């Protein structure tokens, strides 16, 4: 799994279109093996990002949960704590 792709479901405030697109971009970069496509592949790359973002947005809108929404600040603090433990900072 690509470490840069973060869970987007069940957050308060809800996920933004920019966050969904950023996750889609990371996914397409990962599976294509290229951080930036060549000019010859740019159209296919951009189309894939748009399609993955659209599918991801539909999925997030359809998910149902009984769990309370997660707080972005709390999750960010936990991530910083894990990084400090992992990298010694």
C-alpha positions in Angstrom: 0.0 0.0 0.0 1.2 3.5 -0.8 2.0 5.2 2.5 0.9 8.6 1.1 -2.7 7.5 0.6 -4.6 8.3 3.8 -7.9 6.9 4.9 -10.6 9.4 3.9 -13.8 7.8 5.2 -15.7 8.9 8.3 -14.0 12.2 9.1 -15.4 15.4 10.5 -15.3 17.7 8.5 -16.0 15.5 5.5 -13.3 14.8 2.9 -12.8 17.4 0.2 -12.6 16.9 -3.5 -8.9 17.9 -3.4 -8.1 15.2 -0.8 -9.9 12.6 -3.0 -8.0 13.8 -6.1 -4.6 13.7 -4.2 -5.3 10.1 -3.1 -6.2 9.2 -6.7 -3.1 10.8 -8.0 -0.9 8.9 -5.5 -2.6 5.6 -6.5 -2.1 6.2 -10.2 1.5 7.2 -9.6 2.0 4.0 -7.6 0.5 1.5 -10.1 2.0 3.3 -13.2 5.4 3.3 -11.6 5.9 6.9 -12.6 5.6 10.1 -10.6 5.1 12.1 -13.7 4.0 10.7 -17.1 5.7 11.4 -20.4 3.9 13.7 -22.8 2.8 10.6 -24.8 1.1 9.2 -21.7 -0.1 12.4 -20.0 -3.7 12.1 -21.4 -4.1 8.5 -20.2 -2.5 9.3 -16.8 -4.8 12.3 -16.3 -7.9 10.4 -17.4 -7.0 7.6 -14.9 -6.6 10.1 -12.1 -10.0 11.5 -12.9 -11.7 8.1 -13.1 -10.1 6.9 -9.8 -11.1 10.1 -8.1 -14.7 9.8 -9.3 -14.9 6.1 -8.2 -13.4 7.0 -4.8 -15.9 9.8 -4.3 -18.8 7.5 -5.1 -17.4 4.9 -2.7 -17.0 7.4 0.1 -20.5 8.8 -0.5 -22.0 5.2 -0.3 -20.2 4.0 2.8 -22.4 3.7 5.9 -21.0 3.4 9.5 -22.3 3.6 13.0 -18.9 4.7 14.3 -18.6 8.4 15.3 -16.7 10.5 12.9 -13.0 10.7 13.5 -11.4 14.1 14.3 -8.7 15.2 11.8 -6.6 16.9 14.5 -6.6 13.8 16.7 -5.6 11.6 13.8 -2.9 14.0 12.7 -1.5 14.0 16.3 -1.4 10.2 16.3 0.4 10.2 13.0 3.0 12.6 14.2 3.5 10.5 17.3 4.0 7.3 15.2 6.5 9.2 13.0 8.4 10.4 16.0 8.6 6.9 17.4 9.6 5.5 14.0 12.1 8.1 13.0 13.3 9.3 16.4 12.2 12.9 16.4 
